[in-house]
């Protein structure tokens, strides 16, 4: 599955991305991490990005897309990936579409976590107040003022992506204000509807489709020997059955022949016996008549 997570800062994208990584066995691709990794690896695109960042400039879209291209070619991204933080603009989305098309890959889903901005600001204010009470250090980018600026930037730059992906029938919107496990469940249902499967489920399906190999040539040879033995054992049984059938047929034929012969003999003898009896009776009558005379 190749997925994009959309949502304003504080919507829970990072949390949900991590849960999806664990559940589906796919990798999370963060633009910042990919840039740092490419720079550290000294790839051609990484070196170009390093020069731009060193001069204080923003890394252009073509360089970011080049880094993503290198990253999704790596073996761990073969099963899929989650893009978090990219694309941020419609031109970046168009560049990503072109990249995936060149690689003969498709984007499966864009999950938008929709949240209430005033509720997000309230959450941050509460969290900052609690951290101050505990005497904890507050990050410079984790304040209501910074969040307000980031939300404004999201609305102007990234929100147009919702319309862009909606037109392409890739967008699924989920209520990001629900509890974490409820959001996770809603994302899972959406992805299952699109054909996503968990690694354990895939393994079970593969095991059902093709029996697992337990070894070795030796076990395969044993299996063949057992099959041959079974076939050999079946042969005498088949022969015995055939012999029994033949014997039964022979006995039936013999019985029929005997009955027919007996019937023929009886038929031949019957007229002779009746003639003889008639002759005897006639002779007796004649003798009686003569005696009377």
KAHULIN-V579294 format. One record per pair of residues at least 6 apart in sequence whose ideal C-beta (glycine too) atoms are under 6 Angstrom apart, sorted by sequence separation. I is the first residue (numbers start at 1). J is the second residue. D is the distance in whole Angstrom. If there is no record, write none. Layout:
BEGIN
I|J|D  I|J|D
END
This chain:
BEGIN
7|13|5  87|93|4  165|171|4  21|28|5  38|45|6  39|46|5  52|59|5  131|138|5  5|13|5  38|46|3  87|96|5  39|49|6  49|59|5  128|138|6  17|28|5  39|50|5  5|17|6  174|186|5  35|49|6  49|63|5  48|63|6  172|190|5  125|144|5  124|144|5  45|66|4  45|67|5  121|144|5  124|147|5  38|67|5  65|95|5  69|99|6  61|92|5  34|67|5  61|95|6  65|99|6  117|151|6  34|71|5  29|71|6  27|76|5  27|77|5  112|162|6  29|81|5  26|79|5  25|79|6  26|80|4  27|81|5  28|82|5  29|83|5  30|84|6  31|85|5  26|81|6  30|85|6  31|86|5  110|165|4  28|84|6  114|173|5  110|170|5  110|171|5  111|172|5  112|173|5  113|174|6  115|176|4  116|177|6  20|82|6  114|176|6  115|177|6  109|172|6  113|176|3  17|82|5  17|84|5  89|157|5  93|161|6  88|157|6  88|158|5  90|160|5  13|84|5  93|164|6  90|164|5  111|187|6  2|80|5  1|80|4  2|81|6  3|82|5  4|83|5  5|84|5  109|194|6  108|194|6  12|113|6  11|113|4  11|115|5  2|107|5  2|108|5  3|109|5  4|110|5  5|111|5  6|112|4  7|113|4  1|108|5  10|120|4  9|150|5  8|151|5  8|154|4  12|176|6  11|176|5  19|184|5  7|176|6  25|199|4  23|198|6  1|196|5
END
